[in-house]
């Protein structure tokens, strides 16, 4: 994944597990720091992350 699509404070999905994480920091060196919903910050390679498309809510 291109780090251009990852933004601090946005959500991403770990490709292998489908877990949704919050992006805390994005590095120009190919990795990001993410926070899991269960707690804890971890470094992960950007190519292991996918952007999360937010669904539009129709009323």
C-alpha positions, -999 to +999 in steps of 0.1 A: +000+000+000+011+035-007+017+055+024+001+085+006-033+068+013-027+064+050-033+094+072-028+100+108-061+096+127-077+075+100-087+039+102-071+011+083-076-027+080-049-053+085-051-073+052-043-107+067-067-106+097-093-080+088-089-061+120-096-024+120-069-003+135-063+035+140-033+050+123-012+069+148+018+077+127+029+072+091+066+069+082+082+076+049+103+044+054+074+020+047+058+014+080+031+029+103+023+029+140-012+017+146-034+013+176-055-018+180-091-014+194-081-038+222-052-015+231-015-012+223+005+006+197+025-014+172+046-008+141+034-025+109+045-024+073+023-002+051+019-030+025+001-050+052-026-023+056-056-015+035-076+018+036-111+015+050-138+028+028-165+045+048-200+036+037-224+064+030-254+063+052-286+070+033-317+081+052 
